[in-house]
Amino acid sequence: MTKFDLTSSDATGLVDGVQTREFSARELVEATLRRIDELEPSVNAFRTVMGTEALVEADRVDSLTDAELAALPLAGVPVAIKDDTDVAGQSTMWGTAGDRGVCDQDADVVGRLRRAGATIIGKTNVPELTLWPWTASEPWGVTRNPWDLERTPGGSSGGSAAAVCTGMAAMALGSDGGGSVRYPAGLTGLVGVKPERDRVPVGPEHGSGWHGLLVLGPLTRSVRDAALFLDVVSQAEASRALRDVIACPAPAIRIAVSTNPPPGSHVSLSAARRRTIDETAELLSSLGHQIIEVDIDYGLASLWNSTVRLLKVGHDDVASLPDRSRLEGRTRAVARLGRLIPARALRHALDSEQRITDSINRVFDDADVVLTPLCAAAVPRIDSCPSRDAYRSLRAANTSAWLVPWNLTGQPAITVPTGIDHDGLPTAIQLSGQADSAATLLALAAQIESARPFRRWSTTPSADS
């Protein structure tokens, strides 16, 4: 493969190349590091690049026998890790200026990636304490969307999204407490999966996992890569690998199309994003699926419930920092709001989770999968993202209001790219399902991908852009 091929192929294709010795793991890492040298100054995806360590790991992979190499599902693949998850020998900065010291060991999920043959290429930028749906912080700067450098790649996994989108990593780990994998994946033309709660280990560095809201998941260039990633990092051994499931034809299912946002989110779906939903529904209908239009009963308390948890997490995370003197003003404001919330309010939020989940899940009485918008409007410009005010920042987060309820219920959801809008920017939708529906969601996403192949970002714009 050429240098460009090595940084544009999906991870599954790269694994095949390394295992068949078409190219070496070292050649793959070297090509990835060249791409980082070329693009990173303008994109700012990485908080730190682990080039030397990645080359050492690549040489170890190349030294294996053919049989040993064949046993590694991620043989030689460069993977980026969001900078809220521990990597041995590196600090976990969480977008802050305070260094809590070098980590002694990998997080569980990082260890699983390494044992599968992945090479960790670096740690990606996040907003301070991963609180916001864009990626910018005072100590680490602004991360930009490669499709348009004046736009945000979203957040809080924006650095991971920008890295995978450009080929500065073949796949990346993100975390999702309210859309933080799915939203940036959608804004950069990637597949992003929020797995069901407890499928992927979150590790001690994530504490309570945002009181149950947060999970770890992949950002990838293809659906098969997302399935591969989840097969590698999942805690429970499934009877059948997800990557085998999506290779089979997707059966006809009932798909509920829902565009009503949770009450209190105060968002209005743009005409362009409504067209994205309609066009995807038409495609799925043409593929034999039954389409029904519904309004999901999110309940009046769903937004309040997740907001209480978010604010308490903000307070607790700030309180855990050894040095709070250099925090951004809006981060301190979130911590103050969290301090005002009594413990009984958090207990009530946790106790009412099942009631809200039952209300939302009534949609599955008549449907197998739900199709919703990813966000209300076009990819935001960086200069439109609030830079200081906590209240404006919290309101701005509501643009992806359709994503948050599935964190509350703990059920799986996936972002699927659908096309390019009139500004030349990616469009996407969200598919979500019941607790055991990951295979169904991935199979449906793979069918969309096959029927309407995703256009990936390229250094050479296509003729229709």
VMD Tcl script that draws the C-alpha trace (Angstrom):
set ca {
  {0.00 0.00 0.00}
  {1.06 3.58 -0.50}
  {1.61 6.01 2.34}
  {-1.89 7.44 1.78}
  {-3.50 3.98 1.67}
  {-1.97 3.11 5.02}
  {-3.64 6.09 6.66}
  {-6.99 5.87 4.88}
  {-7.91 2.19 5.11}
  {-10.14 1.06 7.95}
  {-8.56 -0.91 10.78}
  {-9.93 -4.26 9.60}
  {-8.14 -3.81 6.28}
  {-4.94 -2.81 8.05}
  {-5.01 -5.91 10.24}
  {-5.26 -8.07 7.14}
  {-2.25 -6.30 5.61}
  {-0.10 -6.77 8.72}
  {-1.12 -10.40 9.21}
  {-0.37 -11.30 5.59}
  {2.94 -9.35 5.76}
  {1.82 -7.10 2.89}
  {3.30 -4.35 5.04}
  {4.76 -4.31 8.52}
  {3.34 -2.88 11.71}
  {6.35 -0.54 11.78}
  {5.55 0.75 8.28}
  {1.98 1.37 9.42}
  {3.05 3.30 12.52}
  {5.64 5.28 10.54}
  {2.99 6.28 7.99}
  {0.67 7.30 10.84}
  {3.38 9.41 12.47}
  {4.05 11.12 9.14}
  {0.36 11.93 8.88}
  {0.46 13.37 12.42}
  {3.47 15.52 11.53}
  {1.59 16.78 8.47}
  {-1.81 17.56 10.02}
  {-1.53 17.84 13.78}
  {-0.34 21.46 13.89}
  {-3.59 22.61 12.27}
  {-6.01 20.09 13.80}
  {-4.67 19.71 17.38}
  {-6.15 16.27 17.96}
  {-3.48 15.02 20.38}
  {-2.50 16.08 23.86}
  {0.57 13.88 23.48}
  {1.91 11.61 20.72}
  {3.63 8.37 21.80}
  {5.69 7.83 18.67}
  {8.72 6.13 20.21}
  {6.61 3.75 22.29}
  {4.38 2.92 19.30}
  {7.39 2.01 17.16}
  {8.75 -0.29 19.86}
  {5.36 -2.00 20.11}
  {5.13 -2.27 16.31}
  {8.54 -3.98 16.18}
  {7.32 -6.47 18.79}
  {4.28 -7.26 16.66}
  {6.46 -7.71 13.56}
  {8.70 -10.17 15.44}
  {5.84 -12.60 16.06}
  {5.39 -15.81 14.12}
  {2.63 -16.02 11.53}
  {0.52 -18.09 13.91}
  {0.99 -15.59 16.74}
  {0.18 -12.70 14.44}
  {-2.99 -14.41 13.21}
  {-4.21 -14.62 16.81}
  {-4.13 -10.82 17.25}
  {-7.40 -9.21 16.09}
  {-5.83 -5.72 16.10}
  {-2.35 -6.67 14.89}
  {-0.35 -3.45 14.52}
  {-3.35 -1.09 14.42}
  {-2.57 2.46 15.69}
  {-5.20 3.34 18.32}
  {-5.64 6.71 20.02}
  {-6.83 6.97 23.63}
  {-8.97 9.80 24.94}
  {-7.13 11.70 27.66}
  {-9.56 10.71 30.40}
  {-8.40 7.08 30.39}
  {-5.14 5.83 31.89}
  {-2.20 4.72 29.77}
  {0.87 3.37 31.55}
  {3.77 5.82 31.54}
  {1.55 8.81 30.70}
  {-0.40 11.34 32.73}
  {-4.18 11.53 32.45}
  {-4.84 15.25 32.25}
  {-8.63 15.42 31.63}
  {-8.12 18.68 29.75}
  {-6.78 20.47 32.82}
  {-3.46 22.07 33.67}
  {-3.07 20.00 36.83}
  {-0.84 16.95 36.49}
  {-1.81 14.10 38.83}
  {1.32 12.16 37.96}
  {2.34 9.37 35.61}
  {0.05 6.35 35.55}
  {1.58 3.09 36.76}
  {-0.62 0.87 34.61}
  {-3.05 0.83 31.74}
  {-6.77 1.08 32.26}
  {-8.50 -2.28 31.72}
  {-9.76 -1.26 28.31}
  {-6.31 -0.10 27.17}
  {-4.81 -3.38 28.35}
  {-7.33 -5.30 26.30}
  {-6.45 -3.26 23.20}
  {-2.74 -3.89 23.70}
  {-3.25 -7.63 24.20}
  {-5.17 -7.67 20.92}
  {-2.07 -6.28 19.16}
  {-2.93 -2.57 18.99}
  {-0.20 0.06 19.15}
  {-1.16 3.06 21.28}
  {-0.29 6.10 19.16}
  {-1.14 8.86 21.65}
  {-3.67 10.53 23.94}
  {-6.28 12.83 22.46}
  {-7.48 16.24 23.56}
  {-10.65 16.84 25.56}
  {-12.42 19.91 27.00}
  {-11.71 20.56 30.66}
  {-13.00 17.61 32.74}
  {-14.77 16.36 29.56}
  {-17.77 18.57 30.35}
  {-18.60 20.11 26.96}
  {-19.75 19.05 23.46}
  {-16.79 20.79 21.80}
  {-13.07 20.28 22.38}
  {-11.13 23.28 23.63}
  {-9.34 24.10 26.85}
  {-7.10 26.87 28.08}
  {-4.03 24.67 28.65}
  {-4.32 22.49 25.51}
  {-5.91 24.77 22.93}
  {-8.68 24.32 20.37}
  {-9.22 21.09 18.45}
  {-10.59 21.66 14.95}
  {-12.82 19.68 12.62}
  {-10.74 18.46 9.65}
  {-13.70 18.95 7.29}
  {-13.61 22.69 8.07}
  {-10.97 24.05 10.42}
  {-13.31 26.83 11.54}
  {-15.75 24.21 12.88}
  {-15.62 22.08 16.00}
  {-15.27 18.29 15.86}
  {-17.64 18.16 18.83}
  {-16.83 16.81 22.24}
  {-15.87 15.64 24.54}
  {-14.17 12.96 22.40}
  {-13.35 15.58 19.76}
  {-9.63 14.83 19.72}
  {-10.32 11.13 19.15}
  {-12.74 11.98 16.33}
  {-10.30 14.34 14.61}
  {-7.50 11.77 14.84}
  {-9.48 8.92 13.27}
  {-11.12 11.13 10.66}
  {-7.73 12.18 9.27}
  {-5.85 8.89 9.57}
  {-3.75 10.07 12.51}
  {-5.12 6.93 14.17}
  {-6.94 3.96 12.66}
  {-9.49 3.88 15.50}
  {-9.87 5.56 18.87}
  {-11.30 5.11 22.32}
  {-13.79 7.68 23.53}
  {-16.06 8.08 26.53}
  {-19.75 8.93 26.39}
  {-21.66 10.39 29.34}
  {-24.19 12.32 27.27}
  {-23.28 11.82 23.62}
  {-19.52 12.38 23.84}
  {-18.66 9.54 21.45}
  {-21.69 9.75 19.16}
  {-21.76 13.52 18.67}
  {-18.12 14.02 17.57}
  {-18.28 10.87 15.45}
  {-21.29 12.30 13.64}
  {-19.66 15.70 13.15}
  {-16.58 14.13 11.51}
  {-18.15 11.39 9.37}
  {-17.32 8.44 11.63}
  {-19.13 5.56 13.27}
  {-19.44 6.09 17.02}
  {-20.86 3.54 19.45}
  {-22.17 4.03 22.96}
  {-22.32 0.42 24.16}
  {-24.75 -0.73 26.80}
  {-23.78 -0.06 30.41}
  {-21.20 -2.51 31.82}
  {-20.24 -3.99 28.43}
  {-16.84 -2.24 28.45}
  {-14.85 -1.77 31.69}
  {-14.65 1.90 32.67}
  {-11.80 1.48 35.17}
  {-11.20 3.22 38.49}
  {-10.19 6.51 36.86}
  {-13.86 7.09 35.98}
  {-15.10 6.57 39.52}
  {-18.88 6.12 39.53}
  {-18.98 6.41 35.74}
  {-20.86 9.71 36.02}
  {-23.33 7.99 38.35}
  {-24.12 5.42 35.68}
  {-24.25 7.74 32.67}
  {-20.75 7.14 31.29}
  {-19.51 4.29 29.12}
  {-16.43 3.82 26.93}
  {-16.78 3.15 23.22}
  {-15.11 3.30 19.79}
  {-14.85 5.92 17.06}
  {-14.07 4.17 13.78}
  {-14.08 4.58 9.99}
  {-16.41 1.64 9.36}
  {-19.12 -0.39 11.07}
  {-17.01 -3.54 10.91}
  {-14.24 -1.71 12.77}
  {-16.69 -0.71 15.52}
  {-17.79 -4.34 15.88}
  {-14.16 -5.49 15.96}
  {-13.26 -2.93 18.63}
  {-16.18 -3.98 20.85}
  {-15.34 -7.67 20.44}
  {-11.84 -6.93 21.74}
  {-12.75 -4.77 24.74}
  {-16.06 -6.24 25.94}
  {-16.13 -7.71 29.44}
  {-18.64 -10.44 28.67}
  {-17.85 -13.09 26.09}
  {-20.72 -13.11 23.60}
  {-21.81 -16.40 22.08}
  {-21.16 -14.93 18.66}
  {-18.71 -12.15 17.78}
  {-20.29 -8.89 16.69}
  {-18.07 -8.75 13.61}
  {-19.54 -12.11 12.51}
  {-23.10 -10.90 13.09}
  {-22.77 -7.86 10.84}
  {-21.36 -9.99 8.03}
  {-24.80 -11.61 7.69}
  {-27.79 -10.00 5.91}
  {-29.81 -7.83 8.31}
  {-33.35 -9.20 8.82}
  {-36.35 -6.96 8.23}
  {-37.23 -5.17 11.47}
  {-39.55 -2.45 12.78}
  {-37.90 0.96 12.98}
  {-39.50 3.82 14.93}
  {-38.61 7.27 13.61}
  {-38.77 9.85 16.40}
  {-37.77 13.51 16.18}
  {-39.35 14.96 19.33}
  {-36.61 16.01 21.81}
  {-36.80 15.47 25.58}
  {-38.95 18.09 27.34}
  {-37.04 21.14 28.53}
  {-34.20 20.81 26.01}
  {-35.46 23.80 23.99}
  {-34.03 22.62 20.67}
  {-35.63 22.84 17.25}
  {-34.71 20.43 14.49}
  {-33.54 22.26 11.37}
  {-35.11 21.51 8.01}
  {-31.79 20.12 6.74}
  {-31.45 17.70 9.66}
  {-35.09 16.67 9.23}
  {-34.28 15.81 5.61}
  {-31.43 13.62 6.85}
  {-33.91 11.66 8.94}
  {-36.46 11.40 6.12}
  {-33.88 10.26 3.58}
  {-32.53 7.61 5.95}
  {-36.05 6.36 6.70}
  {-36.76 6.14 2.96}
  {-33.56 4.16 2.44}
  {-34.42 1.74 5.25}
  {-37.94 1.30 3.90}
  {-36.51 0.47 0.47}
  {-34.37 -2.18 2.15}
  {-37.48 -3.92 3.46}
  {-37.80 -2.52 6.98}
  {-41.10 -1.33 8.44}
  {-41.02 2.39 9.30}
  {-43.34 3.95 11.86}
  {-43.35 7.53 13.16}
  {-43.67 7.97 16.93}
  {-43.07 10.45 19.71}
  {-40.96 8.93 22.48}
  {-42.27 9.56 26.00}
  {-39.05 10.77 27.59}
  {-40.94 12.05 30.61}
  {-40.75 15.47 32.17}
  {-37.92 14.42 34.51}
  {-35.41 12.88 32.09}
  {-33.45 16.07 31.43}
  {-33.51 17.02 35.12}
  {-32.28 13.53 36.04}
  {-29.21 13.61 33.77}
  {-28.46 17.27 34.66}
  {-28.36 16.47 38.38}
  {-25.85 13.71 37.73}
  {-23.74 15.90 35.44}
  {-23.53 18.73 37.96}
  {-22.67 16.37 40.81}
  {-19.93 14.81 38.67}
  {-18.57 18.29 37.92}
  {-18.39 19.05 41.64}
  {-16.84 15.69 42.55}
  {-14.24 15.80 39.77}
  {-13.16 19.31 40.73}
  {-12.95 18.30 44.40}
  {-10.65 15.40 43.47}
  {-8.06 17.63 41.79}
  {-4.86 18.36 43.73}
  {-4.67 21.88 42.26}
  {-7.85 23.76 41.39}
  {-6.27 27.21 41.05}
  {-5.94 27.07 37.24}
  {-9.38 25.72 36.37}
  {-11.53 27.58 33.88}
  {-14.19 29.82 35.37}
  {-17.10 27.88 33.92}
  {-15.69 24.63 35.33}
  {-15.63 26.17 38.79}
  {-19.18 27.43 38.20}
  {-20.38 23.91 37.39}
  {-18.69 22.67 40.57}
  {-20.48 25.35 42.60}
  {-23.83 24.35 41.11}
  {-23.08 20.71 41.90}
  {-22.27 21.60 45.49}
  {-25.72 23.19 45.86}
  {-27.50 19.99 44.85}
  {-28.33 18.01 48.01}
  {-27.40 14.34 48.27}
  {-31.08 13.41 48.42}
  {-31.59 14.90 44.95}
  {-28.93 12.59 43.52}
  {-30.47 9.62 45.35}
  {-33.86 10.53 43.92}
  {-32.38 10.78 40.41}
  {-30.85 7.33 40.72}
  {-34.02 5.86 42.24}
  {-36.18 7.27 39.44}
  {-33.97 5.95 36.64}
  {-35.99 2.78 36.14}
  {-39.28 4.66 35.96}
  {-37.93 6.96 33.25}
  {-36.37 4.00 31.42}
  {-39.70 2.16 31.43}
  {-41.39 5.23 29.95}
  {-38.84 5.58 27.17}
  {-38.86 1.86 26.44}
  {-42.56 1.79 25.64}
  {-41.45 2.70 22.13}
  {-40.13 -0.86 21.83}
  {-43.61 -2.32 22.26}
  {-44.05 -1.63 18.54}
  {-40.47 -1.28 17.29}
  {-37.11 -3.03 17.41}
  {-34.88 0.00 16.81}
  {-35.33 3.76 17.15}
  {-34.02 6.24 14.56}
  {-33.51 9.80 15.87}
  {-31.56 12.89 14.87}
  {-27.96 13.19 15.96}
  {-28.26 16.92 16.57}
  {-30.53 19.85 15.83}
  {-28.46 21.82 13.33}
  {-25.26 22.00 11.31}
  {-21.75 21.44 12.66}
  {-21.14 24.45 14.95}
  {-18.49 27.02 14.17}
  {-15.75 27.25 16.80}
  {-16.47 30.92 17.40}
  {-20.09 30.04 18.25}
  {-19.10 27.68 21.07}
  {-19.34 29.48 24.44}
  {-15.87 30.05 25.84}
  {-16.49 31.10 29.43}
  {-20.10 31.28 30.62}
  {-21.26 28.06 32.33}
  {-24.99 28.68 31.81}
  {-24.59 29.32 28.07}
  {-22.32 26.30 27.80}
  {-24.89 24.03 29.48}
  {-27.65 25.30 27.19}
  {-25.46 24.86 24.11}
  {-25.00 21.20 25.04}
  {-28.70 20.65 24.33}
  {-28.11 20.64 20.57}
  {-27.57 16.88 20.93}
  {-30.56 16.36 23.26}
  {-31.58 13.13 21.48}
  {-28.37 11.42 22.64}
  {-28.57 11.91 26.42}
  {-31.60 9.70 27.27}
  {-29.79 6.54 26.21}
  {-27.03 7.27 28.74}
  {-29.73 7.48 31.40}
  {-31.27 4.15 30.38}
  {-27.88 2.48 29.90}
  {-28.92 1.09 26.50}
  {-26.76 0.95 23.35}
  {-26.80 3.57 20.60}
  {-24.76 4.19 17.48}
  {-24.05 7.17 15.24}
  {-24.10 6.35 11.53}
  {-22.84 8.77 8.83}
  {-25.43 9.47 6.13}
  {-23.91 11.94 3.71}
  {-22.57 15.45 3.17}
  {-24.62 18.63 3.54}
  {-24.61 21.74 1.31}
  {-21.66 23.14 3.29}
  {-19.58 20.04 2.56}
  {-19.89 18.79 6.15}
  {-20.92 15.32 7.38}
  {-24.47 14.43 8.34}
  {-25.44 11.52 10.59}
  {-28.28 9.87 12.47}
  {-28.58 7.89 15.70}
  {-29.87 4.34 16.06}
  {-30.72 3.05 19.53}
  {-32.21 -0.10 20.98}
  {-32.88 -2.20 24.03}
  {-30.17 -3.48 26.37}
  {-29.29 -6.56 24.31}
  {-29.54 -4.96 20.87}
  {-25.91 -4.10 20.04}
  {-25.74 -6.77 17.33}
  {-29.01 -5.55 15.77}
  {-27.85 -1.93 15.75}
  {-24.50 -2.78 14.18}
  {-26.12 -5.03 11.57}
  {-28.55 -2.25 10.61}
  {-25.72 0.31 10.51}
  {-23.71 -2.04 8.28}
  {-26.68 -2.31 5.93}
  {-26.90 1.49 5.68}
  {-23.15 1.64 5.06}
  {-23.39 -0.95 2.29}
  {-26.37 0.69 0.59}
  {-24.96 4.20 0.88}
  {-21.17 4.02 1.44}
  {-19.76 6.65 3.76}
  {-17.60 9.33 2.18}
  {-14.50 9.66 4.30}
  {-12.48 12.80 4.84}
  {-9.59 13.13 2.41}
  {-6.65 15.48 1.90}
  {-7.90 15.68 -1.70}
  {-11.50 16.97 -1.85}
  {-13.81 15.00 -4.12}
  {-15.45 16.56 -7.12}
  {-18.87 16.75 -5.45}
  {-17.70 18.61 -2.35}
}
mol new
graphics top color blue
foreach p $ca { graphics top sphere $p radius 0.5 }
foreach p [lrange $ca 0 end-1] q [lrange $ca 1 end] { graphics top cylinder $p $q radius 0.2 }
display resetview
